[in-house]
Amino acid sequence: MLGGTEFVGRAVTDAALERGWDVTVFHRGRHAPPPGASALTGDRTAGERGLAALAESGQDWDLAVDTWSGAPAAVRDAARLLSGRAGHFSYVSSRSVYAYPAAPGLDENGPLVTGASPDDGGDVRYDRAKRGGELAALDAFGDRALLARAGLIIGPGENIGRLPWWLSRIARGGPVIAPGRPDARLQYIDARDLAEWILDAAAAGLNGPYNTVSRPGHTTMGELLAACVRATGSDAELRWTDPEVLRAAGAEPWSDLPIWLPPGELYDTMHRGDHTKAHAAGLRCRPVEETVADTWAWLRALGGTAPQRPDRPAVGLDPEREAKLLAL
């Protein structure tokens, strides 16, 4: 496991350990490795020197999994090193690799972002970084490479802050700005469901791209927020607010109001993608109630504050702006 100590990587590591698999995590040492996993330490951003511990380990693996979302050169270097020592390579990619805007129902054969390269080594736009990572995986492993094109990922361990923000805000109770319409259909994946599918798919020798997301409408914005109210046991009152009112007040979809997007191209791209290939290959998505309840239990165990990735901005509506909206 390249990484393996946070969110999706940790979910994959935990799932593999629960199966009784022997797991090695190669990570930077910023977080403790999961109990039961062997650990190698190195910084992939330092090129070959950073991969020394992996190169010198002398180990071979049935499967390597990579979740890297930075410069594709880091995927390239690790994949090349592992190409003769790992039987299969699973890369956690993103549906962002499709050319924007992605049409509703777009499947894995849709047009892809241009300008991506596996050799990019500096700051790279997210969509090109993920496509470059895919190209790196394919270059090194060919038909032994699996590309899991995830969409929105939530669940316990989330270090982006989207579902944790909603849970924390709703737990405080009182009137809560709820964006748009409660029947807005959502598409996402619980990190644990993604992890289980990656392990099953790799064990089955699957290769190529798969949109690893729930069906569109697996839940709705109303069902998600209602589940947050139930999980936290709060007295929160959801105040559903028209997108035009939110826009006029400067409240931004996705960043100020995580997960939610108003109708339009971005909504279609994020919440209306095709899911059939991955589901035919065994992907199963747990109910939103379970994802929300487990994420709340995880948050409480941490004292209520979720970890935050340093390379991602904090999300959530500013309390002052919410108060102004509630007063309208």
Salt bridges, closest charged atoms under 4 A:
GLU6 OE2 - HIS31 NE2 3.54
ASP14 OD1 - ARG10 NE 2.98
ASP60 OD1 - ARG85 NE 3.96
ASP66 OD2 - ARG44 NH2 2.74
ASP77 OD1 - ARG76 NE 2.87
ASP119 OD1 - ARG76 NH1 3.00
ASP127 OD1 - ARG125 NE 2.79
GLU134 OE1 - ARG131 NH1 2.63
GLU134 OE2 - ARG149 NE 2.80
ASP183 OD2 - ARG181 NH2 2.86
ASP190 OD2 - ARG192 NH2 2.88
ASP190 OD2 - ARG286 NE 3.82
ASP193 OD1 - ARG286 NH2 2.80
GLU196 OE1 - ARG19 NH2 2.70
ASP200 OD1 - ARG19 NH2 2.80
GLU237 OE2 - ARG239 NE 2.83
GLU244 OE2 - ARG247 NH1 2.62
ASP256 OD2 - ARG321 NH1 3.45
ASP268 OD1 - ARG272 NH1 3.05
GLU289 OE1 - ARG230 NH2 2.70
GLU290 OE2 - ARG286 NH1 2.97
ASP294 OD2 - ARG192 NH1 2.79
ASP311 OD2 - ARG309 NH2 2.58
GLU322 OE1 - ARG169 NE 2.82
